[in-house]
Amino acid sequence: MVANTVPKITALVAKAAASLFLCDHLPDRITAGDPQLDSQASVWHVPVLLAYPVIGSVGEVGEIIVSGQTEEILLHTPVDEMLARARALYEQHREQIEAPVL
């Protein structure tokens, strides 16, 4: 990893790379949030969120680090840890998530 390098990939590309990783490893309610650039390390920090239609995000369950030079996933919160956090958030917000849509 080259420090202080202008990223070659955009936030949109970083988010797409993170989303593809999530689609391959986690359920559909877990999604990529808005990436934040770490220009010192030339990486994108992409938050991983638990989200539902109608109510949106109920919280962050992890993070994916995407190279600013390629679409490579450099690091991510372990999948089991993200699932455990998602279960805990679901329990905290169960009433809101399961409320009937009128």
Backbone as CSV, one residue per row, in Angstrom:
resi,resn,N_x,N_y,N_z,CA_x,CA_y,CA_z,C_x,C_y,C_z
1,MET,0.839,-1.164,0.000,0.000,0.000,0.000,0.895,1.242,0.000
2,VAL,0.604,2.180,-0.884,1.387,3.393,-0.995,0.693,4.511,-0.234
3,ALA,1.387,5.135,0.696,0.787,6.213,1.496,0.735,7.507,0.702
4,ASN,-0.258,8.337,1.009,-0.434,9.652,0.396,-0.534,9.608,-1.126
5,THR,-1.186,8.628,-1.656,-1.391,8.512,-3.086,-2.839,8.833,-3.397
6,VAL,-3.040,9.619,-4.438,-4.402,9.932,-4.858,-5.072,8.623,-5.278
7,PRO,-6.281,8.356,-4.767,-6.924,7.090,-5.113,-7.263,7.013,-6.606
8,LYS,-7.122,5.837,-7.160,-7.480,5.611,-8.556,-8.945,5.231,-8.688
9,ILE,-9.516,4.702,-7.612,-10.924,4.316,-7.676,-11.769,5.312,-6.887
10,THR,-12.994,5.465,-7.305,-13.916,6.406,-6.665,-14.632,5.746,-5.488
11,ALA,-15.326,6.574,-4.723,-16.141,6.065,-3.622,-17.191,5.093,-4.147
12,LEU,-17.768,5.394,-5.308,-18.793,4.521,-5.896,-18.225,3.138,-6.217
13,VAL,-17.019,3.097,-6.755,-16.379,1.816,-7.073,-16.035,1.062,-5.792
14,ALA,-15.557,1.786,-4.778,-15.242,1.142,-3.492,-16.499,0.548,-2.877
15,LYS,-17.607,1.291,-2.940,-18.867,0.799,-2.387,-19.348,-0.424,-3.160
16,ALA,-19.183,-0.414,-4.473,-19.579,-1.569,-5.296,-18.754,-2.799,-4.940
17,ALA,-17.452,-2.625,-4.727,-16.592,-3.751,-4.341,-17.025,-4.315,-2.988
18,ALA,-17.319,-3.423,-2.045,-17.780,-3.863,-0.726,-19.128,-4.571,-0.832
19,SER,-20.022,-4.030,-1.649,-21.347,-4.638,-1.839,-21.243,-6.036,-2.424
20,LEU,-20.345,-6.219,-3.386,-20.149,-7.545,-3.979,-19.662,-8.535,-2.923
21,PHE,-18.719,-8.101,-2.091,-18.231,-8.948,-1.002,-19.388,-9.342,-0.080
22,LEU,-20.211,-8.359,0.282,-21.336,-8.625,1.185,-22.342,-9.576,0.553
23,CYS,-22.625,-9.412,-0.727,-23.561,-10.310,-1.426,-23.064,-11.755,-1.403
24,ASP,-21.757,-11.928,-1.478,-21.167,-13.262,-1.490,-21.093,-13.907,-0.109
25,HIS,-21.147,-13.095,0.971,-20.871,-13.636,2.302,-21.950,-13.433,3.363
26,LEU,-22.895,-12.521,3.132,-23.862,-12.181,4.182,-25.271,-12.057,3.625
27,PRO,-26.287,-12.067,4.503,-27.677,-11.953,4.063,-27.977,-10.579,3.445
28,ASP,-29.116,-10.501,2.782,-29.467,-9.309,2.011,-29.773,-8.068,2.840
29,ARG,-30.008,-8.147,4.103,-30.298,-6.968,4.929,-29.020,-6.261,5.383
30,ILE,-27.892,-6.846,5.070,-26.608,-6.245,5.421,-26.050,-5.605,4.161
31,THR,-25.745,-4.299,4.257,-25.416,-3.520,3.071,-24.244,-2.575,3.327
32,ALA,-23.638,-2.110,2.243,-22.529,-1.157,2.340,-23.063,0.260,2.499
33,GLY,-22.429,1.013,3.384,-22.766,2.419,3.573,-21.879,3.307,2.717
34,ASP,-21.870,4.589,3.021,-21.087,5.556,2.262,-19.608,5.493,2.650
35,PRO,-18.734,5.246,1.665,-17.296,5.151,1.937,-16.691,6.486,2.371
36,GLN,-15.674,6.388,3.209,-14.889,7.548,3.630,-13.438,7.292,3.237
37,LEU,-12.829,8.268,2.585,-11.451,8.115,2.128,-10.466,8.399,3.252
38,ASP,-9.496,7.516,3.412,-8.336,7.761,4.263,-7.196,8.052,3.296
39,SER,-6.967,9.326,3.017,-5.977,9.698,2.003,-4.553,9.367,2.441
40,GLN,-4.294,9.353,3.742,-2.957,8.993,4.224,-2.592,7.560,3.840
41,ALA,-3.572,6.660,3.978,-3.330,5.248,3.678,-3.779,4.855,2.273
42,SER,-4.452,5.780,1.574,-4.997,5.522,0.245,-5.927,4.308,0.255
43,VAL,-6.886,4.347,1.207,-7.898,3.296,1.295,-9.259,3.936,1.540
44,TRP,-10.281,3.197,1.207,-11.658,3.583,1.490,-12.156,2.753,2.665
45,HIS,-12.737,3.404,3.664,-13.393,2.743,4.787,-14.887,2.709,4.462
46,VAL,-15.413,1.508,4.298,-16.828,1.355,3.946,-17.558,0.741,5.147
47,PRO,-18.477,1.492,5.754,-19.232,0.924,6.875,-20.195,-0.152,6.367
48,VAL,-20.406,-1.156,7.187,-21.360,-2.221,6.870,-22.562,-2.019,7.788
49,LEU,-23.749,-1.914,7.185,-24.956,-1.552,7.915,-26.009,-2.651,7.864
50,LEU,-26.807,-2.733,8.909,-28.014,-3.549,8.898,-29.139,-2.596,8.519
51,ALA,-29.836,-2.890,7.431,-30.870,-1.971,6.943,-32.087,-2.758,6.474
52,TYR,-33.234,-2.096,6.579,-34.512,-2.676,6.170,-35.270,-1.683,5.303
53,PRO,-36.057,-2.206,4.345,-36.905,-1.300,3.569,-37.830,-0.544,4.514
54,VAL,-38.219,0.607,4.160,-39.114,1.494,4.892,-38.390,2.195,6.049
55,ILE,-37.702,1.455,6.937,-37.075,2.108,8.090,-35.619,2.485,7.851
56,GLY,-34.957,1.900,6.872,-33.562,2.223,6.581,-32.593,1.534,7.520
57,SER,-31.454,2.170,7.730,-30.393,1.590,8.556,-30.777,1.612,10.030
58,VAL,-30.484,0.488,10.705,-30.692,0.433,12.157,-29.359,0.415,12.903
59,GLY,-28.244,0.397,12.161,-26.943,0.477,12.811,-25.829,-0.164,12.018
60,GLU,-24.618,0.115,12.475,-23.415,-0.402,11.833,-23.020,-1.726,12.461
61,VAL,-22.657,-2.701,11.611,-22.261,-4.023,12.100,-20.803,-4.348,11.804
62,GLY,-20.138,-3.508,11.025,-18.740,-3.772,10.698,-18.198,-2.764,9.712
63,GLU,-17.043,-3.126,9.136,-16.369,-2.234,8.197,-15.583,-3.067,7.189
64,ILE,-15.506,-2.542,5.979,-14.687,-3.140,4.931,-13.697,-2.074,4.479
65,ILE,-12.437,-2.463,4.356,-11.397,-1.559,3.868,-11.067,-1.963,2.433
66,VAL,-11.256,-0.999,1.509,-11.019,-1.245,0.089,-9.816,-0.419,-0.354
67,SER,-8.918,-1.021,-1.111,-7.759,-0.316,-1.636,-8.198,0.877,-2.468
68,GLY,-7.504,1.984,-2.322,-7.788,3.157,-3.134,-7.196,3.058,-4.525
69,GLN,-6.381,2.050,-4.758,-5.716,1.890,-6.055,-6.346,0.792,-6.907
70,THR,-6.979,-0.161,-6.246,-7.642,-1.274,-6.943,-8.987,-1.484,-6.248
71,GLU,-9.724,-2.448,-6.669,-10.990,-2.775,-6.010,-10.810,-3.867,-4.966
72,GLU,-9.585,-4.133,-4.581,-9.280,-5.215,-3.655,-9.773,-4.905,-2.240
73,ILE,-10.405,-5.916,-1.636,-10.786,-5.845,-0.224,-9.526,-6.164,0.571
74,LEU,-9.065,-5.192,1.348,-7.832,-5.381,2.113,-8.099,-5.992,3.484
75,LEU,-9.159,-5.532,4.137,-9.548,-6.017,5.460,-11.053,-5.918,5.597
76,HIS,-11.603,-6.706,6.504,-13.024,-6.585,6.832,-13.260,-7.154,8.216
77,THR,-14.298,-6.650,8.845,-14.736,-7.226,10.107,-15.086,-8.688,9.838
78,PRO,-14.693,-9.616,10.700,-15.021,-11.024,10.459,-16.533,-11.219,10.255
79,VAL,-16.886,-12.080,9.311,-18.284,-12.330,8.951,-19.098,-12.752,10.174
80,ASP,-18.573,-13.659,10.990,-19.299,-14.109,12.185,-19.577,-12.958,13.139
81,GLU,-18.622,-12.039,13.256,-18.798,-10.877,14.130,-19.885,-9.943,13.574
82,MET,-19.900,-9.747,12.253,-20.941,-8.911,11.653,-22.318,-9.532,11.851
83,LEU,-22.412,-10.840,11.704,-23.694,-11.522,11.911,-24.166,-11.390,13.358
84,ALA,-23.242,-11.545,14.300,-23.604,-11.416,15.719,-24.081,-9.997,16.027
85,ARG,-23.388,-8.996,15.497,-23.815,-7.609,15.713,-25.174,-7.350,15.067
86,ALA,-25.396,-7.936,13.890,-26.681,-7.763,13.205,-27.812,-8.373,14.033
87,ARG,-27.590,-9.554,14.608,-28.608,-10.177,15.460,-28.928,-9.306,16.667
88,ALA,-27.891,-8.738,17.285,-28.093,-7.876,18.459,-28.874,-6.615,18.076
89,LEU,-28.536,-6.002,16.935,-29.273,-4.824,16.477,-30.718,-5.163,16.147
90,TYR,-30.910,-6.333,15.542,-32.278,-6.765,15.224,-33.102,-6.864,16.507
91,GLU,-32.530,-7.482,17.524,-33.248,-7.627,18.790,-33.557,-6.269,19.410
92,GLN,-32.622,-5.337,19.338,-32.835,-3.997,19.890,-33.952,-3.248,19.167
93,HIS,-34.110,-3.516,17.875,-35.060,-2.764,17.045,-36.206,-3.637,16.523
94,ARG,-36.426,-4.777,17.173,-37.413,-5.754,16.696,-38.790,-5.139,16.458
95,GLU,-39.286,-4.374,17.401,-40.639,-3.802,17.254,-40.731,-2.901,16.032
96,GLN,-39.746,-2.075,15.834,-39.730,-1.169,14.687,-39.626,-1.957,13.379
97,ILE,-38.787,-2.987,13.358,-38.576,-3.789,12.153,-39.826,-4.586,11.807
98,GLU,-40.473,-5.160,12.816,-41.629,-6.026,12.566,-42.966,-5.296,12.552
99,ALA,-42.957,-3.989,12.802,-44.212,-3.215,12.792,-44.847,-3.297,11.413
100,PRO,-46.173,-3.477,11.374,-46.843,-3.541,10.080,-46.777,-2.185,9.359
101,VAL,-46.598,-2.259,8.073,-46.585,-1.061,7.245,-48.032,-0.723,6.892
102,LEU,-48.461,0.478,7.233,-49.833,0.889,6.971,-49.953,1.651,5.690
